[in-house]
Amino acid sequence: MAGTSLAVGVVGMTAALAVGLVAVGGAAVQAQRVAGVADAAALAAADAASGVLAGAPCERAAQMAATIGGELTRCELDDLVATVSVEGRVLGLPVSASARAGPPVFP
């Protein structure tokens, strides 16, 4: 009888640990997704600033972020370099990511 109780306890703890690891792994994937949204929004803003895309750079960044599932919270332009911040949700909690894009800089 004691061996049965021990086995049930070990199986229960293993299941709880597996559920926790799946939740943490899912959160990490979603956080990377928000970072990808920030990258795409920064590229859209930089492309609009350089004239490759039509429209206002920050409007393009906001449109790109919303299309992918994020919300643009900050957009700054320094000549052709765009810096943006995007917010998303991971497990109901807000997560933000920033990205910068522009033409290459040669030394």
Secondary structure by P-SEA (a helix, b strand, c coil): caaaaaaaaaaaaaaaaaaaaaaaaaaaaaaaaaaaaaaaaaaaaaaaaaccccccaaaaaaaaaaaacccccbbbbccccccbbbbbbcccbbbbbbbcccccccc
